Amino acid sequence: MPKSPKINPIIAAKLGATGKFPDGKLTPNDEGELQLGLASDSAGRVHFNFGKPIAWFAMERGQAIDLARLILRHAGVKKVEIEL
């Protein structure tokens, strides 16, 4: 099984739950804002680090588009056209 990329301990400490609810509590089991880490390795895999186990996450449309672009960039995509 491939190993996840090594992460700087200072960055790792910032991942996971922040204790904030910037959009209020979306559902009764909403645990609040989550800091996400994203990295790619030399084999071309894209790694996500949520800092904790999660069942689901939600974000605003613009945030989803930004995350999609970031994932594609880590996957080595040079140009992306998004039509809304």
Buried (B, 14 or more C-beta within 10 A) or exposed (E): EEEEEEBEEEEEEEBBBBEEEEEEEEEEEBBEBBBBBEBBEEEEEBBEBBBEEEEEEEEEEEEEEEBEEEBBBBEEEEEEEEEE
